[in-house]
Amino acid sequence: MRGMEVVSRKSLQPFNTFGIGVTAKYFAEVRDTEELRALVRDKRFCDGKRLVLGGGSNLLFTEDFDGLVVKNAIRGIRVTSEAGDRVVVRAGGGESWDAFVSWCTDHDYAGLENLSGIPGSVGAAPVQNIGAYGAELKDTFEGLEAVDLASGETERFSARDCAFGYRDSVFKGKDAGRFLITAVSFRLTRLDAAAQAYRFQTEYGELRAALGDRAASGLTLQAVREAVCGIRKAKLPDPAVLGNAGSFFKNPSLPAGVFERLQKHHAGMPGYPEAGGAVKVPAGWLIEKCGWKGRRQGRAGVHETQALVLVNHGGATGKEVLDLAHAIRRDVAGTFGIELTPEVTIV
Ligand SMILES: Cc1cc2nc3c(=O)[nH]c(=O)nc-3n(C[C@H](O)[C@H](O)[C@H](O)COP(=O)(O)OP(=O)(O)OC[C@H]3O[C@@H](n4cnc5c(N)ncnc54)[C@H](O)[C@@H]3O)c2cc1C
């Protein structure tokens, strides 16, 4: 396998942002699809468990992984087509997501700037249709390539094939664990060639406030990127300092009637209307109302300013974090009758 190494009993602690100290039975880093194909066709790993790993920023390991962990290190960014002010850019799944966004901003390619500062890899971004500050990956998604881990064959997916939803796609649903996404393409706008003024997405309250007067005129990609990164830095714990995986739970979506009934009993309950008459409720508000904000349970805890973020205060096991998540879910269900769903993949 051209120098690719399969390591036994590898610690995964440096490979997950929660900093959970588990090991993988086997661990390999793949740099191209040839290496990946050779690996998945290797008899030693054909029947066992497999896990695709990007930056480990949306995972909670609860036990040692008794199989093969494949770390995606497939790199490369290139323009694949250009017409007028439209440009399609393709990035290897192992590229850092934020480095890719920065590359696009530097080249004056617009569309991903609101998704600045999200940790992890390009290949994992479609898995949960990453989103932030009024934008989602699906808004600029062109297509992706993925290798079927059972056959080693490459398949192409359109947006429709991916069935994107709120923090969701087929790769979290029916095809979970089946593919390794090797490359993702995005449809972006060339600002230097844009015939009409580009519409920046600045409706999101915090972003509008951070941009101030610039939101009305004279915006640049760099200004939006800096504002988004600034907001994120101020409110989210840095995993290098305090282990975490960002939002632990999804924001629940309720039928409007249910939301109205709940709001009568729980004054000030925030809700954001969605298409189809549903109302999205911030899970962080529900968790805070149940008294969990800033609380610790063993070595795990709830972040002191972001109730949606569970943290590892040092040496926590995945089981401790999971127990904390269960306790929170029980309280939220008991108080509001709402079942929280984890956003993080539990392994
Ligand atoms: C501080 C912080 C802030 C965050 N903020 C946001 C945010 O604003 N918005 C948001 O949406 N998310 C956010 N996240 C979550 C996370 O960054 C994203 O979900 C990210 O896309 C995960 O990328 P990763 O490479 O780390 O994936 P991993 O954690 O390595 O993997 C996540 C899942 O995807 C699968 N996977 C990974 N790579 C591939 C691949 N190439 N092919 C197929 N499957 C794959 C894994 O098997 C796993 O099931 C945040 C996380 C942190 C720590």
The ligand as a MOL file (V3000), in Angstrom:
LIG
                    3D

  0  0  0     0  0            999 V3000
M  V30 BEGIN CTAB
M  V30 COUNTS 53 58 0 0 0
M  V30 BEGIN ATOM
M  V30 1 C -16.0650 24.4560 19.0080 0
M  V30 2 C -16.9360 23.7780 17.9750 0
M  V30 3 C -17.8320 24.5350 17.2450 0
M  V30 4 C -18.6480 23.9290 16.2680 0
M  V30 5 N -19.5280 24.7010 15.5680 0
M  V30 6 C -20.3160 24.1490 14.6230 0
M  V30 7 C -21.2280 24.9530 13.8700 0
M  V30 8 O -21.2910 26.1630 14.0250 0
M  V30 9 N -22.0020 24.3340 12.9520 0
M  V30 10 C -21.9480 22.9860 12.7080 0
M  V30 11 O -22.6980 22.4910 11.8590 0
M  V30 12 N -21.0890 22.1960 13.4000 0
M  V30 13 C -20.2840 22.7450 14.3510 0
M  V30 14 N -19.4050 21.9600 15.0680 0
M  V30 15 C -19.3830 20.4960 14.8220 0
M  V30 16 C -18.2830 20.0250 13.8410 0
M  V30 17 O -17.2560 20.9550 13.7480 0
M  V30 18 C -18.8370 19.7570 12.4400 0
M  V30 19 O -19.8810 18.8150 12.4990 0
M  V30 20 C -17.7600 19.2130 11.4830 0
M  V30 21 O -18.2630 19.1360 10.1760 0
M  V30 22 C -17.2130 17.8630 11.9050 0
M  V30 23 O -16.0800 17.6130 11.1110 0
M  V30 24 P -14.9830 16.5520 11.5230 0
M  V30 25 O -14.0560 16.4050 10.3760 0
M  V30 26 O -14.3660 16.9290 12.8160 0
M  V30 27 O -15.8800 15.2450 11.6780 0
M  V30 28 P -15.6570 14.0270 12.6990 0
M  V30 29 O -15.9950 14.4830 14.0820 0
M  V30 30 O -14.3260 13.4010 12.4930 0
M  V30 31 O -16.8080 13.0380 12.1960 0
M  V30 32 C -18.1810 13.3590 12.3780 0
M  V30 33 C -19.0230 12.2870 11.6820 0
M  V30 34 O -18.8230 12.3430 10.2840 0
M  V30 35 C -18.2510 11.1140 9.8050 0
M  V30 36 N -17.2340 11.4990 8.8200 0
M  V30 37 C -16.1560 12.2970 9.0160 0
M  V30 38 N -15.4820 12.4730 7.8750 0
M  V30 39 C -16.1520 11.7660 6.9190 0
M  V30 40 C -15.9380 11.5380 5.5350 0
M  V30 41 N -14.9130 12.0730 4.8660 0
M  V30 42 N -16.8280 10.7260 4.8810 0
M  V30 43 C -17.8750 10.1750 5.5240 0
M  V30 44 N -18.1080 10.3470 6.8350 0
M  V30 45 C -17.2750 11.1430 7.5310 0
M  V30 46 C -17.6570 10.4130 11.0220 0
M  V30 47 O -17.6000 9.0150 10.8590 0
M  V30 48 C -18.6390 10.8640 12.0950 0
M  V30 49 O -19.7920 10.0550 12.0500 0
M  V30 50 C -18.5580 22.5290 16.0430 0
M  V30 51 C -17.6330 21.7800 16.7800 0
M  V30 52 C -16.8180 22.3910 17.7290 0
M  V30 53 C -15.8150 21.5700 18.4830 0
M  V30 END ATOM
M  V30 BEGIN BOND
M  V30 1 1 1 2
M  V30 2 1 2 3
M  V30 3 2 2 52
M  V30 4 2 3 4
M  V30 5 1 4 5
M  V30 6 1 4 50
M  V30 7 2 5 6
M  V30 8 1 6 7
M  V30 9 1 6 13
M  V30 10 2 7 8
M  V30 11 1 7 9
M  V30 12 1 9 10
M  V30 13 2 10 11
M  V30 14 1 10 12
M  V30 15 2 12 13
M  V30 16 1 13 14
M  V30 17 1 14 15
M  V30 18 1 14 50
M  V30 19 1 15 16
M  V30 20 1 16 17
M  V30 21 1 16 18
M  V30 22 1 18 19
M  V30 23 1 18 20
M  V30 24 1 20 21
M  V30 25 1 20 22
M  V30 26 1 22 23
M  V30 27 1 23 24
M  V30 28 2 24 25
M  V30 29 1 24 26
M  V30 30 1 24 27
M  V30 31 1 27 28
M  V30 32 2 28 29
M  V30 33 1 28 30
M  V30 34 1 28 31
M  V30 35 1 31 32
M  V30 36 1 32 33
M  V30 37 1 33 34
M  V30 38 1 33 48
M  V30 39 1 34 35
M  V30 40 1 35 36
M  V30 41 1 35 46
M  V30 42 1 36 37
M  V30 43 1 36 45
M  V30 44 2 37 38
M  V30 45 1 38 39
M  V30 46 1 39 40
M  V30 47 2 39 45
M  V30 48 1 40 41
M  V30 49 2 40 42
M  V30 50 1 42 43
M  V30 51 2 43 44
M  V30 52 1 44 45
M  V30 53 1 46 47
M  V30 54 1 46 48
M  V30 55 1 48 49
M  V30 56 2 50 51
M  V30 57 1 51 52
M  V30 58 1 52 53
M  V30 END BOND
M  V30 END CTAB
M  END
